[in-house]
C-alpha cells in the first residue's frame, strides 16, 4: 500500500491511500460465503441459498462494509507508521481515477497541534484566601433555626409582618381576563423572604386577618411564566390567617436535634465550623484553579483542531437538549439551538484540555495511586460511613477516572502556583459564598 501525506493548512492533512481491488473482492467473497451459510430466504432451505442470489441481495451492502473496514484499517496503519496523532475522524472519499487494479482514496483529517507553553515565571495569578468567622457560624445557626421553626396563629387584630406565615386567597387578571396560575385559595408563603414578587409582599404586609386589598403587579421581562412575562396584572388578595414564627433556642436541645451528641452548643459550633471550612476549601480551590487555568492558557500557543472543537460543540448542544427535555419542554430534540452560542466555550475547553495535557506530560504531573487514594478518603471523610464511600468510588472505573481528573487538575494548579508570580488576596466568607 502506497501512502502520501500533504499539509493543507495548519493542522489539516490529506493522505492518499491505495488498495488492491483483489484485496477488497477477496474479503467481499469471504463474507458473502459466510453469510450464505446462515441467511434465510423464501423458497430456499437455510444454508442452501445459491451464491449468485446471496450476492445479488447482499452484495452492495457487504461491499460497502468491506470498503469501510479496509480503508479504515489502511488509514489507521498508515497514520501509525507516519507517527501522526490524528484528531477526530477522517473524511474519506474515493478518487475518480485510480491506478489499474487498485482503488484510491483521499483521507482529509486533522492532527493534534504542537503546544508551546511560555515561561510560567512571568505568569501572574491572584490566589484567594478566606476564613470561617464566628459571624459565618452564627449565620449558619440562624439558617438551621429557621429550618426548624414552628408557627402559631396570631390574634385577629394583628397585622402581617416580615417573618410571618400568611395564608391568602388571591386572583389576578390581565386586561380583565384571568390567566393560568393567577388564582389560588389558602395559599401559604413567608412574608419578607422573597417567595413572592415584591408588589405582592408589599400588598400583604400590614394587612389583618379578613382584610382584602387590590393592587397592580408588573411581571418582570425574564419571569419564568412566559405568558405573563413583561405584562401588568390587577390583583385582589385576601388575608385569611397570620401565623407568627417561633425559632428554637440555641441550646443543647437544638444541638442534639441536629445530631450533636457531645459538647452541646460548643460542639454544634465546632461541627458547623468544620463543615464550613471544608466548603471554603473546596470553593477556594475552584476559584484558584480557575485563575491558574486562565494564566496557563494565556501563556500557551497552539492551533485548535476544528474537528475536536466541533465535537465539543455537538456535545454541549446535546447537553442543552437533554436539559430542556428534563425540564419538560415539548419537542426538546427538535428545538432550534444555535451552535455558535457554544463555540467560544467549546474552544476554551479544547484549548485548556490540550494545554493541561501537554503540561502534565512535560512536567510529569500525572495522578499517582497514592494521590487518588488520599483524595477519595478526603471526599469520604464527611460521610457517616467513610469506608462505604471509599468502596463506592473504587468499585467503578468511571468514578475513579473522575477522581483522577480532579487530582491532575490539582497537581497542575499547585505546579503553576509554584512557578508563577502569585499574589495573595483575602476575601470575606460572604464574598466567597456569593452572599450579601
SULURLIN-V583184 format. One record per residue. N is the residue number from 1. RES is the residue in one letter. OMEGA is omega in radians with two decimals (* if undefined). D_FIRST is the distance of its C-alpha to the first C-alpha in whole Angstrom. Layout:
N;RES;OMEGA;D_FIRST + N;RES;OMEGA;D_FIRST
This chain:
1;X;3.13;0 + 2;X;-3.10;4 + 3;X;3.00;7 + 4;X;-3.14;10 + 5;X;3.08;13 + 6;X;3.11;17 + 7;X;3.11;20 + 8;X;3.02;22 + 9;X;3.13;25 + 10;X;-3.06;26 + 11;X;-3.05;24 + 12;X;-3.13;22 + 13;X;3.02;18 + 14;X;3.14;16 + 15;X;3.07;12 + 16;X;-3.13;10 + 17;X;3.02;7 + 18;X;-3.14;6 + 19;X;3.08;6 + 20;X;3.11;8 + 21;X;-3.11;12 + 22;X;3.12;13 + 23;X;3.12;11 + 24;X;-3.07;13 + 25;X;3.13;16 + 26;X;-3.14;16 + 27;X;3.09;16 + 28;X;3.14;19 + 29;X;-3.12;21 + 30;X;-3.12;21 + 31;X;3.13;22 + 32;X;3.10;25 + 33;X;3.10;26 + 34;X;-3.12;27 + 35;X;-3.10;28 + 36;X;-3.11;31 + 37;X;-3.05;32 + 38;X;-3.02;34 + 39;X;3.10;34 + 40;X;3.11;37 + 41;X;-3.13;38 + 42;X;3.09;42 + 43;X;-3.13;43 + 44;X;3.03;41 + 45;X;3.11;41 + 46;X;3.11;39 + 47;X;-3.10;36 + 48;X;3.12;37 + 49;X;-3.13;36 + 50;X;-3.09;34 + 51;X;-3.11;30 + 52;X;3.09;31 + 53;X;3.10;33 + 54;X;-3.12;30 + 55;X;-3.13;28 + 56;X;-3.09;30 + 57;X;-2.99;31 + 58;X;-3.03;28 + 59;X;-3.08;25 + 60;X;-3.08;24 + 61;X;3.12;24 + 62;X;3.11;22 + 63;X;3.13;20 + 64;X;3.11;20 + 65;X;-3.12;20 + 66;X;3.12;17 + 67;X;3.14;15 + 68;X;-3.09;16 + 69;X;-3.06;15 + 70;X;3.12;12 + 71;X;3.09;11 + 72;X;3.10;13 + 73;X;-3.13;12 + 74;X;3.13;8 + 75;X;-3.13;10 + 76;X;-3.14;13 + 77;X;-3.12;10 + 78;X;3.13;9 + 79;X;3.11;13 + 80;X;-3.14;14 + 81;X;-3.13;12 + 82;X;-3.13;13 + 83;X;3.11;17 + 84;X;3.06;17 + 85;X;-3.03;20 + 86;X;3.11;19 + 87;X;3.13;23 + 88;X;-3.11;23 + 89;X;3.10;21 + 90;X;3.00;18 + 91;X;-3.03;19 + 92;X;3.11;16 + 93;X;3.11;17 + 94;X;3.13;15 + 95;X;-3.12;15 + 96;X;-3.13;18 + 97;X;-3.13;17 + 98;X;3.04;13 + 99;X;-3.11;12 + 100;X;3.12;14 + 101;X;-3.12;12 + 102;X;3.01;10 + 103;X;-3.09;11 + 104;X;-3.11;10 + 105;X;2.99;12 + 106;X;3.06;14 + 107;X;3.11;14 + 108;X;-3.05;18 + 109;X;3.08;19 + 110;X;3.04;21 + 111;X;3.08;22 + 112;X;-3.06;25 + 113;X;2.92;27 + 114;X;-3.12;29 + 115;X;3.10;32 + 116;X;3.13;35 + 117;X;-3.10;38 + 118;X;-3.10;41 + 119;X;-3.11;44 + 120;X;3.11;46 + 121;X;3.14;49 + 122;X;3.11;50 + 123;X;3.14;49 + 124;X;-3.12;52 + 125;X;3.06;53 + 126;X;-3.10;56 + 127;X;-3.08;56 + 128;X;3.02;59 + 129;X;3.12;61 + 130;X;-3.12;64 + 131;X;3.01;66 + 132;X;-3.08;68 + 133;X;3.05;71 + 134;X;3.13;75 + 135;X;3.12;74 + 136;X;3.11;71 + 137;X;3.10;72 + 138;X;-3.11;75 + 139;X;3.13;73 + 140;X;3.11;71 + 141;X;3.11;74 + 142;X;3.10;76 + 143;X;3.13;72 + 144;X;3.10;73 + 145;X;-3.14;77 + 146;X;3.14;76 + 147;X;-3.10;73 + 148;X;-3.11;76 + 149;X;3.07;79 + 150;X;-3.08;82 + 151;X;3.11;83 + 152;X;-3.08;87 + 153;X;3.13;89 + 154;X;-3.12;91 + 155;X;-3.09;94 + 156;X;-3.09;95 + 157;X;3.12;96 + 158;X;3.13;93 + 159;X;-3.13;90 + 160;X;3.13;87 + 161;X;-3.11;85 + 162;X;-3.13;82 + 163;X;3.13;81 + 164;X;2.97;83 + 165;X;-3.09;81 + 166;X;3.01;82 + 167;X;-3.01;82 + 168;X;2.85;82 + 169;X;3.07;82 + 170;X;3.05;80 + 171;X;3.13;79 + 172;X;3.09;78 + 173;X;3.06;78 + 174;X;-3.06;76 + 175;X;3.08;78 + 176;X;-3.10;80 + 177;X;3.07;77 + 178;X;3.11;76 + 179;X;-3.09;72 + 180;X;3.12;70 + 181;X;-3.08;71 + 182;X;-3.08;74 + 183;X;3.08;76 + 184;X;3.05;77 + 185;X;3.10;80 + 186;X;-3.14;81 + 187;X;-3.10;78 + 188;X;3.00;78 + 189;X;3.14;76 + 190;X;-3.09;77 + 191;X;3.04;79 + 192;X;-3.11;78 + 193;X;3.03;74 + 194;X;3.12;72 + 195;X;3.11;72 + 196;X;3.09;73 + 197;X;-2.99;73 + 198;X;-3.11;75 + 199;X;3.13;78 + 200;X;3.13;78 + 201;X;-3.14;79 + 202;X;-3.13;81 + 203;X;-3.08;83 + 204;X;-3.11;83 + 205;X;3.13;84 + 206;X;3.09;88 + 207;X;3.04;89 + 208;X;-3.14;91 + 209;X;3.13;91 + 210;X;-3.13;92 + 211;X;3.11;91 + 212;X;3.13;89 + 213;X;3.03;87 + 214;X;-3.12;85 + 215;X;3.07;83 + 216;X;3.14;80 + 217;X;3.11;76 + 218;X;3.11;74 + 219;X;3.13;70 + 220;X;3.12;68 + 221;X;-3.10;65 + 222;X;-3.13;62 + 223;X;-3.06;64 + 224;X;3.07;62 + 225;X;-3.00;64 + 226;X;-3.09;62 + 227;X;-3.09;65 + 228;X;-3.11;68 + 229;X;3.10;66 + 230;X;-3.12;68 + 231;X;3.12;71 + 232;X;-3.11;74 + 233;X;3.00;76 + 234;X;-3.08;80 + 235;X;2.91;80 + 236;X;-3.13;83 + 237;X;3.10;83 + 238;X;-3.14;86 + 239;X;-3.09;86 + 240;X;-3.05;87 + 241;X;3.05;87 + 242;X;3.09;86 + 243;X;3.12;86 + 244;X;-3.14;86 + 245;X;3.03;83 + 246;X;3.14;84 + 247;X;3.13;82 + 248;X;3.10;82 + 249;X;3.06;84 + 250;X;-3.11;82 + 251;X;-3.10;83 + 252;X;-3.14;82 + 253;X;3.10;82 + 254;X;3.13;79 + 255;X;-3.12;77 + 256;X;3.14;78 + 257;X;3.13;77 + 258;X;3.04;73 + 259;X;3.12;73 + 260;X;-3.06;74 + 261;X;-3.13;76 + 262;X;3.02;77 + 263;X;3.08;79 + 264;X;-3.08;80 + 265;X;3.13;79 + 266;X;3.07;78 + 267;X;3.10;76 + 268;X;-3.14;74 + 269;X;3.13;74 + 270;X;3.13;72 + 271;X;3.11;70 + 272;X;-3.14;69 + 273;X;3.14;69 + 274;X;-3.14;66 + 275;X;3.12;64 + 276;X;3.12;64 + 277;X;3.09;63 + 278;X;3.13;60 + 279;X;3.11;60 + 280;X;3.12;60 + 281;X;-3.13;58 + 282;X;-3.11;55 + 283;X;3.09;56 + 284;X;3.12;56 + 285;X;-3.13;53 + 286;X;-3.13;51 + 287;X;-3.13;53 + 288;X;3.10;52 + 289;X;3.13;49 + 290;X;3.13;48 + 291;X;3.12;50 + 292;X;-3.12;48 + 293;X;3.09;44 + 294;X;3.14;46 + 295;X;-3.12;46 + 296;X;3.12;43 + 297;X;3.13;41 + 298;X;-3.13;44 + 299;X;-3.05;42 + 300;X;3.05;39 + 301;X;3.11;36 + 302;X;2.98;33 + 303;X;-3.11;31 + 304;X;3.04;31 + 305;X;-3.10;28 + 306;X;-3.09;29 + 307;X;-3.14;27 + 308;X;3.09;29 + 309;X;-3.13;32 + 310;X;3.10;32 + 311;X;3.12;31 + 312;X;3.07;34 + 313;X;3.14;36 + 314;X;-3.13;35 + 315;X;-3.12;36 + 316;X;3.09;39 + 317;X;3.11;40 + 318;X;3.09;40 + 319;X;3.12;42 + 320;X;3.11;44 + 321;X;3.13;44 + 322;X;3.12;45 + 323;X;3.11;48 + 324;X;-3.14;49 + 325;X;-3.14;49 + 326;X;3.13;51 + 327;X;3.05;53 + 328;X;3.13;54 + 329;X;-3.12;53 + 330;X;3.12;52 + 331;X;-3.12;49 + 332;X;-3.11;48 + 333;X;3.12;44 + 334;X;-3.09;45 + 335;X;3.13;47 + 336;X;3.12;45 + 337;X;-3.10;44 + 338;X;-3.11;43 + 339;X;-2.99;40 + 340;X;-3.14;41 + 341;X;3.14;44 + 342;X;-2.98;41 + 343;X;3.13;39 + 344;X;3.13;41 + 345;X;3.12;41 + 346;X;3.13;38 + 347;X;3.12;37 + 348;X;-3.13;39 + 349;X;-3.12;38 + 350;X;3.13;34 + 351;X;-3.11;35 + 352;X;3.13;38 + 353;X;-3.12;35 + 354;X;-3.13;33 + 355;X;3.13;36 + 356;X;-3.14;37 + 357;X;3.14;34 + 358;X;3.14;33 + 359;X;3.10;37 + 360;X;-3.13;37 + 361;X;-3.03;34 + 362;X;-3.07;35 + 363;X;3.06;39 + 364;X;-3.08;38 + 365;X;3.13;40 + 366;X;-3.14;38 + 367;X;3.09;41 + 368;X;3.09;42 + 369;X;3.14;44 + 370;X;3.13;47 + 371;X;-3.14;47 + 372;X;3.13;45 + 373;X;-3.12;48 + 374;X;-3.12;51 + 375;X;3.11;50 + 376;X;-3.14;50 + 377;X;3.10;53 + 378;X;3.10;55 + 379;X;-3.07;54 + 380;X;-3.00;55 + 381;X;-3.07;59 + 382;X;-3.12;60 + 383;X;-3.09;60 + 384;X;3.13;63 + 385;X;-3.06;60 + 386;X;-3.10;58 + 387;X;3.12;56 + 388;X;3.14;56 + 389;X;3.10;54 + 390;X;3.12;52 + 391;X;3.13;51 + 392;X;3.11;50 + 393;X;-3.03;47 + 394;X;-3.08;46 + 395;X;-3.06;45 + 396;X;-3.10;43 + 397;X;-3.13;39 + 398;X;3.13;39 + 399;X;3.09;43 + 400;X;3.13;42 + 401;X;3.11;39 + 402;X;3.10;41 + 403;X;3.14;44 + 404;X;3.13;41 + 405;X;3.12;40 + 406;X;3.14;44 + 407;X;3.11;44 + 408;X;3.10;41 + 409;X;3.10;43 + 410;X;3.11;46 + 411;X;3.13;45 + 412;X;-3.14;43 + 413;X;-3.12;47 + 414;X;-3.14;49 + 415;X;-3.12;46 + 416;X;3.12;47 + 417;X;3.14;50 + 418;X;-3.11;51 + 419;X;-2.97;49 + 420;X;3.01;50 + 421;X;-3.05;54 + 422;X;3.07;55 + 423;X;-3.12;58 + 424;X;3.09;60 + 425;X;3.11;62 + 426;X;3.06;64 + 427;X;-3.09;64 + 428;X;3.09;67 + 429;X;-3.11;66 + 430;X;3.11;67 + 431;X;3.13;64 + 432;X;-3.09;61 + 433;X;-3.14;62 + 434;X;-3.14;62 + 435;X;3.12;66 + 436;X;*;69
